[in-house]
Amino acid sequence: MGTKHPRVMVVLESPLYRWVRRTAKSDGLSLSMKLRDLVREAYESYEDRYWSRVGEQRLKTFKRSESLSHDVVWKKAGP
């Protein structure tokens, strides 16, 4: 039987496996769903750190004298 979602095989150390199994059970989820949620959370955290670094770099070159006001930007964007 095929599936529309890709599959991944993961090898975990015993303590980590037991923790995932225990938390999945307490959350009423399968191991697969729990691991999917954990990977999604890790991805979101990674993405947040990435955009934070990008923002910090942009702040270093930001010059208020060259910035546009909210009203100016929206007038340029039009209705």
N, CA, C and O atoms as CSV, one atom per row, in Angstrom:
chain,resi,resn,atom,element,x,y,z
A,1,MET,N,N,0.840,-1.175,0.000
A,1,MET,CA,C,0.000,0.000,0.000
A,1,MET,C,C,0.889,1.244,0.000
A,1,MET,O,O,1.778,1.371,0.842
A,2,GLY,N,N,0.656,2.144,-0.922
A,2,GLY,CA,C,1.443,3.365,-1.020
A,2,GLY,C,C,0.970,4.424,-0.041
A,2,GLY,O,O,-0.092,4.309,0.571
A,3,THR,N,N,1.772,5.437,0.086
A,3,THR,CA,C,1.424,6.558,0.958
A,3,THR,C,C,1.823,7.853,0.282
A,3,THR,O,O,2.766,7.884,-0.510
A,4,LYS,N,N,1.108,8.920,0.592
A,4,LYS,CA,C,1.438,10.204,-0.026
A,4,LYS,C,C,2.534,10.931,0.726
A,4,LYS,O,O,3.091,11.899,0.208
A,5,HIS,N,N,2.863,10.486,1.946
A,5,HIS,CA,C,3.896,11.129,2.743
A,5,HIS,C,C,5.174,10.298,2.733
A,5,HIS,O,O,5.123,9.072,2.839
A,6,PRO,N,N,6.325,10.965,2.603
A,6,PRO,CA,C,7.590,10.225,2.635
A,6,PRO,C,C,7.809,9.587,4.004
A,6,PRO,O,O,7.305,10.072,5.017
A,7,ARG,N,N,8.551,8.518,4.016
A,7,ARG,CA,C,8.872,7.804,5.255
A,7,ARG,C,C,10.346,8.008,5.575
A,7,ARG,O,O,11.179,8.166,4.682
A,8,VAL,N,N,10.647,8.001,6.867
A,8,VAL,CA,C,12.021,8.152,7.328
A,8,VAL,C,C,12.274,7.094,8.396
A,8,VAL,O,O,11.429,6.855,9.259
A,9,MET,N,N,13.430,6.470,8.331
A,9,MET,CA,C,13.809,5.519,9.364
A,9,MET,C,C,14.812,6.212,10.285
A,9,MET,O,O,15.767,6.831,9.815
A,10,VAL,N,N,14.595,6.108,11.583
A,10,VAL,CA,C,15.452,6.761,12.565
A,10,VAL,C,C,15.936,5.731,13.568
A,10,VAL,O,O,15.171,4.873,14.009
A,11,VAL,N,N,17.199,5.817,13.924
A,11,VAL,CA,C,17.762,4.949,14.957
A,11,VAL,C,C,17.989,5.813,16.196
A,11,VAL,O,O,18.681,6.829,16.134
A,12,LEU,N,N,17.405,5.404,17.314
A,12,LEU,CA,C,17.514,6.160,18.561
A,12,LEU,C,C,18.214,5.326,19.622
A,12,LEU,O,O,18.110,4.099,19.636
A,13,GLU,N,N,18.927,6.006,20.509
A,13,GLU,CA,C,19.488,5.323,21.672
A,13,GLU,C,C,18.321,4.913,22.571
A,13,GLU,O,O,17.265,5.544,22.549
A,14,SER,N,N,18.512,3.869,23.348
A,14,SER,CA,C,17.436,3.328,24.179
A,14,SER,C,C,16.782,4.364,25.088
A,14,SER,O,O,15.554,4.423,25.134
A,15,PRO,N,N,17.548,5.190,25.817
A,15,PRO,CA,C,16.886,6.170,26.702
A,15,PRO,C,C,16.011,7.162,25.923
A,15,PRO,O,O,14.925,7.524,26.376
A,16,LEU,N,N,16.484,7.594,24.766
A,16,LEU,CA,C,15.715,8.525,23.955
A,16,LEU,C,C,14.463,7.852,23.406
A,16,LEU,O,O,13.388,8.451,23.385
A,17,TYR,N,N,14.606,6.610,22.963
A,17,TYR,CA,C,13.455,5.859,22.465
A,17,TYR,C,C,12.405,5.701,23.560
A,17,TYR,O,O,11.216,5.901,23.312
A,18,ARG,N,N,12.834,5.347,24.761
A,18,ARG,CA,C,11.886,5.177,25.873
A,18,ARG,C,C,11.162,6.484,26.184
A,18,ARG,O,O,9.961,6.487,26.456
A,19,TRP,N,N,11.901,7.598,26.141
A,19,TRP,CA,C,11.281,8.901,26.395
A,19,TRP,C,C,10.240,9.226,25.337
A,19,TRP,O,O,9.134,9.650,25.671
A,20,VAL,N,N,10.575,9.036,24.068
A,20,VAL,CA,C,9.628,9.320,22.985
A,20,VAL,C,C,8.408,8.425,23.122
A,20,VAL,O,O,7.277,8.892,22.993
A,21,ARG,N,N,8.628,7.152,23.381
A,21,ARG,CA,C,7.514,6.212,23.540
A,21,ARG,C,C,6.608,6.635,24.692
A,21,ARG,O,O,5.383,6.629,24.567
A,22,ARG,N,N,7.226,7.000,25.814
A,22,ARG,CA,C,6.463,7.406,26.999
A,22,ARG,C,C,5.664,8.692,26.734
A,22,ARG,O,O,4.488,8.776,27.085
A,23,THR,N,N,6.298,9.679,26.122
A,23,THR,CA,C,5.591,10.936,25.866
A,23,THR,C,C,4.512,10.766,24.793
A,23,THR,O,O,3.457,11.395,24.870
A,24,ALA,N,N,4.769,9.935,23.814
A,24,ALA,CA,C,3.750,9.659,22.792
A,24,ALA,C,C,2.525,9.030,23.444
A,24,ALA,O,O,1.392,9.421,23.164
A,25,LYS,N,N,2.759,8.059,24.310
A,25,LYS,CA,C,1.652,7.388,24.987
A,25,LYS,C,C,0.872,8.377,25.857
A,25,LYS,O,O,-0.359,8.376,25.845
A,26,SER,N,N,1.582,9.217,26.607
A,26,SER,CA,C,0.888,10.164,27.489
A,26,SER,C,C,0.121,11.220,26.690
A,26,SER,O,O,-0.868,11.766,27.178
A,27,ASP,N,N,0.570,11.510,25.466
A,27,ASP,CA,C,-0.127,12.464,24.602
A,27,ASP,C,C,-1.189,11.799,23.737
A,27,ASP,O,O,-1.913,12.475,23.007
A,28,GLY,N,N,-1.282,10.474,23.818
A,28,GLY,CA,C,-2.261,9.743,23.012
A,28,GLY,C,C,-1.914,9.718,21.535
A,28,GLY,O,O,-2.802,9.721,20.682
A,29,LEU,N,N,-0.617,9.693,21.230
A,29,LEU,CA,C,-0.158,9.697,19.847
A,29,LEU,C,C,0.652,8.452,19.540
A,29,LEU,O,O,1.184,7.801,20.439
A,30,SER,N,N,0.739,8.131,18.263
A,30,SER,CA,C,1.633,7.064,17.836
A,30,SER,C,C,3.066,7.589,17.893
A,30,SER,O,O,3.292,8.798,17.950
A,31,LEU,N,N,4.029,6.672,17.878
A,31,LEU,CA,C,5.437,7.090,17.829
A,31,LEU,C,C,5.702,7.961,16.608
A,31,LEU,O,O,6.401,8.970,16.690
A,32,SER,N,N,5.139,7.562,15.488
A,32,SER,CA,C,5.346,8.299,14.250
A,32,SER,C,C,4.828,9.730,14.366
A,32,SER,O,O,5.515,10.674,13.975
A,33,MET,N,N,3.625,9.891,14.899
A,33,MET,CA,C,3.047,11.227,15.037
A,33,MET,C,C,3.834,12.066,16.039
A,33,MET,O,O,4.040,13.259,15.816
A,34,LYS,N,N,4.273,11.461,17.135
A,34,LYS,CA,C,5.042,12.187,18.137
A,34,LYS,C,C,6.370,12.659,17.551
A,34,LYS,O,O,6.772,13.804,17.755
A,35,LEU,N,N,7.049,11.773,16.824
A,35,LEU,CA,C,8.317,12.157,16.200
A,35,LEU,C,C,8.106,13.238,15.147
A,35,LEU,O,O,8.926,14.147,15.012
A,36,ARG,N,N,7.018,13.142,14.407
A,36,ARG,CA,C,6.705,14.190,13.427
A,36,ARG,C,C,6.546,15.537,14.131
A,36,ARG,O,O,7.077,16.549,13.673
A,37,ASP,N,N,5.812,15.547,15.249
A,37,ASP,CA,C,5.608,16.785,15.997
A,37,ASP,C,C,6.923,17.328,16.549
A,37,ASP,O,O,7.161,18.535,16.515
A,38,LEU,N,N,7.774,16.444,17.056
A,38,LEU,CA,C,9.063,16.869,17.593
A,38,LEU,C,C,9.963,17.451,16.499
A,38,LEU,O,O,10.648,18.450,16.720
A,39,VAL,N,N,9.958,16.830,15.334
A,39,VAL,CA,C,10.755,17.344,14.212
A,39,VAL,C,C,10.203,18.693,13.765
A,39,VAL,O,O,10.970,19.603,13.452
A,40,ARG,N,N,8.885,18.828,13.732
A,40,ARG,CA,C,8.270,20.104,13.347
A,40,ARG,C,C,8.667,21.214,14.334
A,40,ARG,O,O,8.988,22.328,13.922
A,41,GLU,N,N,8.643,20.902,15.632
A,41,GLU,CA,C,9.053,21.879,16.646
A,41,GLU,C,C,10.526,22.264,16.471
A,41,GLU,O,O,10.886,23.436,16.586
A,42,ALA,N,N,11.365,21.278,16.195
A,42,ALA,CA,C,12.791,21.550,15.979
A,42,ALA,C,C,12.979,22.419,14.742
A,42,ALA,O,O,13.809,23.328,14.744
A,43,TYR,N,N,12.223,22.150,13.698
A,43,TYR,CA,C,12.300,22.939,12.473
A,43,TYR,C,C,11.905,24.395,12.733
A,43,TYR,O,O,12.577,25.321,12.281
A,44,GLU,N,N,10.805,24.581,13.468
A,44,GLU,CA,C,10.353,25.936,13.781
A,44,GLU,C,C,11.395,26.677,14.617
A,44,GLU,O,O,11.625,27.869,14.408
A,45,SER,N,N,12.018,25.988,15.551
A,45,SER,CA,C,13.059,26.592,16.377
A,45,SER,C,C,14.261,26.968,15.510
A,45,SER,O,O,14.820,28.054,15.662
A,46,TYR,N,N,14.654,26.084,14.614
A,46,TYR,CA,C,15.764,26.339,13.694
A,46,TYR,C,C,15.454,27.555,12.825
A,46,TYR,O,O,16.297,28.430,12.629
A,47,GLU,N,N,14.229,27.589,12.311
A,47,GLU,CA,C,13.808,28.701,11.456
A,47,GLU,C,C,13.815,30.015,12.240
A,47,GLU,O,O,14.247,31.041,11.716
A,48,ASP,N,N,13.342,29.994,13.482
A,48,ASP,CA,C,13.358,31.203,14.316
A,48,ASP,C,C,14.782,31.707,14.529
A,48,ASP,O,O,15.038,32.908,14.436
A,49,ARG,N,N,15.705,30.793,14.813
A,49,ARG,CA,C,17.098,31.195,15.010
A,49,ARG,C,C,17.680,31.781,13.726
A,49,ARG,O,O,18.415,32.767,13.764
A,50,TYR,N,N,17.350,31.172,12.596
A,50,TYR,CA,C,17.843,31.668,11.311
A,50,TYR,C,C,17.372,33.098,11.063
A,50,TYR,O,O,18.183,33.973,10.761
A,51,TRP,N,N,16.067,33.342,11.188
A,51,TRP,CA,C,15.533,34.673,10.921
A,51,TRP,C,C,16.012,35.690,11.947
A,51,TRP,O,O,16.126,36.876,11.639
A,52,SER,N,N,16.288,35.241,13.151
A,52,SER,CA,C,16.853,36.130,14.156
A,52,SER,C,C,18.246,36.592,13.728
A,52,SER,O,O,18.580,37.771,13.849
A,53,ARG,N,N,19.050,35.662,13.230
A,53,ARG,CA,C,20.390,36.023,12.739
A,53,ARG,C,C,20.299,36.973,11.553
A,53,ARG,O,O,21.062,37.935,11.466
A,54,VAL,N,N,19.366,36.707,10.636
A,54,VAL,CA,C,19.188,37.582,9.477
A,54,VAL,C,C,18.783,38.976,9.947
A,54,VAL,O,O,19.304,39.975,9.452
A,55,GLY,N,N,17.858,39.043,10.899
A,55,GLY,CA,C,17.417,40.334,11.413
A,55,GLY,C,C,18.539,41.100,12.086
A,55,GLY,O,O,18.664,42.312,11.914
A,56,GLU,N,N,19.357,40.389,12.857
A,56,GLU,CA,C,20.485,41.041,13.521
A,56,GLU,C,C,21.470,41.609,12.498
A,56,GLU,O,O,21.994,42.708,12.684
A,57,GLN,N,N,21.719,40.876,11.437
A,57,GLN,CA,C,22.613,41.362,10.385
A,57,GLN,C,C,22.027,42.600,9.702
A,57,GLN,O,O,22.745,43.558,9.413
A,58,ARG,N,N,20.712,42.569,9.449
A,58,ARG,CA,C,20.084,43.717,8.794
A,58,ARG,C,C,20.095,44.941,9.692
A,58,ARG,O,O,20.245,46.065,9.213
A,59,LEU,N,N,19.936,44.727,11.000
A,59,LEU,CA,C,19.963,45.858,11.931
A,59,LEU,C,C,21.315,46.569,11.921
A,59,LEU,O,O,21.381,47.776,12.150
A,60,LYS,N,N,22.388,45.832,11.660
A,60,LYS,CA,C,23.718,46.431,11.627
A,60,LYS,C,C,23.864,47.448,10.494
A,60,LYS,O,O,24.655,48.386,10.595
A,61,THR,N,N,23.104,47.263,9.422
A,61,THR,CA,C,23.213,48.167,8.273
A,61,THR,C,C,22.031,49.134,8.163
A,61,THR,O,O,21.970,49.936,7.231
A,62,PHE,N,N,21.092,49.058,9.115
A,62,PHE,CA,C,19.897,49.900,9.069
A,62,PHE,C,C,20.247,51.353,9.361
A,62,PHE,O,O,20.963,51.656,10.315
A,63,LYS,N,N,19.728,52.242,8.522
A,63,LYS,CA,C,19.926,53.681,8.732
A,63,LYS,C,C,18.553,54.334,8.750
A,63,LYS,O,O,17.862,54.383,7.732
A,64,ARG,N,N,18.167,54.831,9.912
A,64,ARG,CA,C,16.846,55.440,10.045
A,64,ARG,C,C,16.650,56.570,9.039
A,64,ARG,O,O,15.541,56.766,8.542
A,65,SER,N,N,17.707,57.315,8.734
A,65,SER,CA,C,17.591,58.450,7.801
A,65,SER,C,C,17.202,57.991,6.391
A,65,SER,O,O,16.669,58.779,5.609
A,66,GLU,N,N,17.465,56.722,6.064
A,66,GLU,CA,C,17.135,56.207,4.729
A,66,GLU,C,C,15.849,55.376,4.732
A,66,GLU,O,O,15.415,54.906,3.680
A,67,SER,N,N,15.249,55.196,5.887
A,67,SER,CA,C,14.055,54.347,5.978
A,67,SER,C,C,12.806,55.110,5.550
A,67,SER,O,O,12.782,56.341,5.541
A,68,LEU,N,N,11.784,54.362,5.199
A,68,LEU,CA,C,10.509,54.942,4.779
A,68,LEU,C,C,9.489,54.791,5.898
A,68,LEU,O,O,9.506,53.803,6.633
A,69,SER,N,N,8.614,55.759,6.025
A,69,SER,CA,C,7.562,55.674,7.043
A,69,SER,C,C,6.478,54.693,6.590
A,69,SER,O,O,6.416,54.305,5.424
A,70,HIS,N,N,5.649,54.313,7.518
A,70,HIS,CA,C,4.521,53.413,7.241
A,70,HIS,C,C,3.621,54.017,6.153
A,70,HIS,O,O,3.247,53.339,5.197
A,71,ASP,N,N,3.279,55.312,6.316
A,71,ASP,CA,C,2.392,55.968,5.358
A,71,ASP,C,C,2.995,56.015,3.959
A,71,ASP,O,O,2.290,55.799,2.973
A,72,VAL,N,N,4.280,56.293,3.866
A,72,VAL,CA,C,4.944,56.371,2.556
A,72,VAL,C,C,4.919,55.007,1.869
A,72,VAL,O,O,4.644,54.914,0.673
A,73,VAL,N,N,5.202,53.972,2.612
A,73,VAL,CA,C,5.210,52.622,2.030
A,73,VAL,C,C,3.829,52.263,1.508
A,73,VAL,O,O,3.709,51.748,0.396
A,74,TRP,N,N,2.785,52.522,2.284
A,74,TRP,CA,C,1.436,52.158,1.859
A,74,TRP,C,C,0.957,53.010,0.703
A,74,TRP,O,O,0.182,52.537,-0.128
A,75,LYS,N,N,1.399,54.256,0.629
A,75,LYS,CA,C,1.031,55.103,-0.528
A,75,LYS,C,C,1.682,54.552,-1.789
A,75,LYS,O,O,1.061,54.551,-2.852
A,76,LYS,N,N,2.926,54.083,-1.688
A,76,LYS,CA,C,3.613,53.506,-2.840
A,76,LYS,C,C,2.966,52.197,-3.272
A,76,LYS,O,O,2.895,51.899,-4.465
A,77,ALA,N,N,2.487,51.404,-2.289
A,77,ALA,CA,C,1.884,50.102,-2.591
A,77,ALA,C,C,0.535,50.279,-3.299
A,77,ALA,O,O,0.131,49.438,-4.103
A,78,GLY,N,N,-0.134,51.351,-2.999
A,78,GLY,CA,C,-1.434,51.601,-3.619
A,78,GLY,C,C,-2.536,50.741,-3.014
A,78,GLY,O,O,-2.274,49.873,-2.182
A,79,PRO,N,N,-3.772,50.994,-3.442
A,79,PRO,CA,C,-4.918,50.249,-2.884
A,79,PRO,C,C,-4.954,48.802,-3.277
A,79,PRO,O,O,-5.862,48.075,-2.875
